Amino acid sequence: MAADSTNPVKQMDIDKIKVDDSFRDQLPPLSAEEYRVLKDDIKKDKAIREAIVLWEGKGVIVDGHNRYKIAVELKFKQIPVRKKHFQNEKEVRIWIATNQADRRNLTGFQRAEVALRRKPDIAALAKKNQQEAGGAFSTKSEKSGSHGQNPGRYSWDVPLDITTSRIYLG
């Protein structure tokens, strides 16, 4: 995760941090071996090197569930956190899919699964952004000239790059 100068890393009491199971479960769990290696590294360093990312104003973890769990197991009193602003839960879920999934050792299938779970959220956000910008939300038939393919249906096509799990809205 790249450094973010607008939201500096701060130490936070571990008991003030909240876990939303649905955010945690959005990505497949680490394998037992991956978890063991991560725990061994944290135990050896006696510290978490990469800050846990929290939803600003809510104190809920959006990145770092495994590091947090290990810190609890190792009885850390404080851990490094960085707060990030999100408008709503959909925005959090999209961020998790696009920014966390490609950092993990996921198979191509798992990456596609994570990205496709967020497709309705991304489509709704794209529609909202387009409406706020004064544009109309097009139907597939309007965009393609109809050609008999799904006339009158809304187009929810969002290009996905499953090799990196990046979701392109452009």
C-alpha positions as CSV (number, residue, x, y, z in Angstrom):
1,M,0.0,0.0,0.0
2,A,1.4,3.3,-1.0
3,A,2.1,6.0,1.6
4,D,-0.7,8.5,2.1
5,S,0.5,11.8,3.4
6,T,-3.1,13.1,3.9
7,N,-3.8,10.3,6.5
8,P,-0.7,9.7,8.5
9,V,-0.1,6.5,10.5
10,K,-0.9,6.7,14.1
11,Q,-0.8,4.2,17.0
12,M,-4.3,3.2,18.3
13,D,-5.4,1.2,21.2
14,I,-6.3,-2.2,19.9
15,D,-9.6,-2.4,21.9
16,K,-11.0,0.6,20.1
17,I,-10.8,-1.1,16.7
18,K,-13.9,-2.7,15.3
19,V,-14.3,-5.7,12.9
20,D,-17.2,-6.0,10.4
21,D,-17.3,-9.7,9.5
22,S,-18.8,-8.9,6.1
23,F,-15.7,-6.8,5.2
24,R,-13.4,-9.5,6.6
25,D,-15.1,-12.2,4.7
26,Q,-15.1,-10.4,1.4
27,L,-11.8,-12.0,0.6
28,P,-10.9,-15.6,0.9
29,P,-8.9,-16.4,4.1
30,L,-5.2,-16.9,4.2
31,S,-4.0,-20.5,4.1
32,A,-2.8,-21.9,7.4
33,E,0.8,-21.6,6.1
34,E,0.4,-18.0,5.0
35,Y,-1.1,-17.1,8.3
36,R,1.7,-18.8,10.2
37,V,4.4,-17.0,8.2
38,L,2.7,-13.6,8.8
39,K,2.4,-14.3,12.5
40,D,6.0,-15.4,12.7
41,D,7.1,-12.2,11.0
42,I,5.0,-10.0,13.3
43,K,6.2,-12.0,16.4
44,K,9.9,-11.7,15.3
45,D,9.6,-7.9,14.6
46,K,7.4,-7.3,17.7
47,A,5.5,-4.9,15.5
48,I,3.1,-4.6,12.6
49,R,5.0,-3.0,9.7
50,E,2.1,-2.0,7.6
51,A,-0.7,0.0,9.1
52,I,-4.2,-1.3,9.5
53,V,-6.6,0.8,7.4
54,L,-9.7,1.9,9.2
55,W,-12.9,3.5,7.8
56,E,-12.5,7.1,9.1
57,G,-15.2,8.0,11.6
58,K,-16.3,4.4,12.1
59,G,-13.1,2.7,13.4
60,V,-13.9,-0.4,11.3
61,I,-11.1,-2.3,9.7
62,V,-11.1,-2.3,5.8
63,D,-7.6,-3.6,5.4
64,G,-5.5,-5.7,7.8
65,H,-7.9,-8.2,9.3
66,N,-5.2,-10.9,9.6
67,R,-2.6,-8.5,11.1
68,Y,-5.2,-7.3,13.6
69,K,-6.2,-10.9,14.6
70,I,-2.5,-11.7,15.1
71,A,-1.9,-8.6,17.1
72,V,-4.8,-9.6,19.4
73,E,-3.4,-13.1,19.7
74,L,0.1,-11.7,20.6
75,K,-1.6,-9.3,23.1
76,F,-0.4,-6.1,21.5
77,K,-1.9,-3.0,23.3
78,Q,-1.6,-0.6,20.3
79,I,-1.1,-1.1,16.6
80,P,-0.4,1.3,13.7
81,V,-3.5,2.5,11.8
82,R,-4.3,4.8,8.9
83,K,-7.8,6.2,8.5
84,K,-9.4,6.4,5.1
85,H,-12.5,8.4,4.2
86,F,-15.4,6.5,2.5
87,Q,-18.9,7.9,1.5
88,N,-20.7,4.6,2.3
89,E,-20.5,0.9,2.6
90,K,-20.6,0.3,-1.1
91,E,-17.5,2.5,-1.6
92,V,-15.7,0.5,1.1
93,R,-16.6,-2.8,-0.6
94,I,-15.4,-1.5,-4.0
95,W,-12.1,-0.3,-2.4
96,I,-11.6,-3.7,-0.8
97,A,-12.1,-5.5,-4.1
98,T,-9.8,-3.2,-6.1
99,N,-7.1,-2.5,-3.6
100,Q,-6.8,-5.5,-1.4
101,A,-7.5,-8.5,-3.7
102,D,-4.5,-7.9,-5.9
103,R,-2.2,-7.8,-2.9
104,R,-3.1,-11.4,-1.9
105,N,-2.0,-14.7,-3.4
106,L,-5.4,-15.4,-5.0
107,T,-6.0,-17.6,-7.9
108,G,-7.4,-16.1,-11.1
109,F,-10.8,-17.7,-10.2
110,Q,-10.8,-16.2,-6.7
111,R,-9.9,-12.7,-8.2
112,A,-12.8,-13.0,-10.6
113,E,-15.1,-14.1,-7.8
114,V,-14.1,-11.1,-5.6
115,A,-14.5,-8.6,-8.5
116,L,-17.8,-10.0,-9.7
117,R,-19.3,-9.8,-6.2
118,R,-18.8,-6.1,-6.4
119,K,-20.2,-5.6,-9.9
120,P,-23.7,-4.4,-8.8
121,D,-22.1,-1.9,-6.3
122,I,-19.8,-0.6,-9.1
123,A,-22.7,-0.3,-11.5
124,A,-24.8,1.6,-9.0
125,L,-21.9,4.0,-8.2
126,A,-21.2,4.6,-11.9
127,K,-24.9,5.3,-12.5
128,K,-25.0,7.7,-9.5
129,N,-21.8,9.5,-10.7
130,Q,-23.2,9.8,-14.2
131,Q,-26.5,11.3,-13.0
132,E,-24.7,13.7,-10.7
133,A,-22.6,14.8,-13.7
134,G,-25.8,15.6,-15.6
135,G,-25.6,12.6,-17.9
136,A,-28.3,10.1,-18.6
137,F,-27.9,6.4,-17.8
138,S,-28.0,4.7,-21.1
139,T,-29.6,1.4,-21.9
140,K,-27.7,-1.2,-23.9
141,S,-30.1,-0.7,-26.8
142,E,-29.4,3.0,-26.9
143,K,-25.6,2.5,-26.7
144,S,-25.4,-0.2,-29.3
145,G,-28.2,0.9,-31.7
146,S,-30.3,-2.0,-30.4
147,H,-29.2,-4.6,-33.0
148,G,-31.8,-6.9,-31.3
149,Q,-29.5,-7.6,-28.3
150,N,-31.4,-7.2,-25.0
151,P,-33.4,-4.1,-26.1
152,G,-34.4,-1.9,-23.2
153,R,-32.1,-3.6,-20.7
154,Y,-29.7,-1.6,-18.6
155,S,-26.1,-2.2,-19.3
156,W,-24.2,-3.3,-16.3
157,D,-21.1,-4.2,-18.2
158,V,-18.1,-3.2,-16.2
159,P,-14.7,-4.2,-17.6
160,L,-12.8,-6.4,-15.2
161,D,-9.1,-7.3,-15.3
162,I,-9.0,-10.5,-13.3
163,T,-5.2,-10.7,-13.5
164,T,-4.9,-7.8,-11.1
165,S,-8.5,-7.7,-9.9
166,R,-8.6,-4.0,-10.8
167,I,-12.0,-2.7,-11.8
168,Y,-12.0,0.0,-14.4
169,L,-14.8,2.6,-14.4
170,G,-13.4,4.8,-17.1
